[in-house]
Amino acid sequence: MEGNDFKKERIRLGKRIMYLRNQYINKDTGKPMSQEELGLRTGFAKNHIGKIERGQTNPKIETLFAIAKELGVDIKDLFE
């Protein structure tokens, strides 16, 4: 995959994670999960979650598994 294609896929992954995060409704607040909440649940900083969602960083597979788990989805759902 060429560099530009890889960047597009990274951005697409980030948008998908953001979409799924916003679909997850916190039972206590009744609001969508924030980047901060996802960061706290996964052990990653809020700004790291933001960089992933903006496609600015290459997340490790372990990071993607942790995000998928906290969003209640299978890891393959992050790539659809």
JODA-V24325 format. One line per field, one symbol per residue. ss: DSSP state (A for helix, B for strand, O for the rest). A space follows every 10 residues. Layout:
ss: ???
This chain:
ss: OOAAAAAAAA AAAAAAAAAA AAAOBOOOOO OBOOAAAAAA AAOOOAAAAA AAAOOOOOOO AAAAAAAAAA AOOOAAAAAO
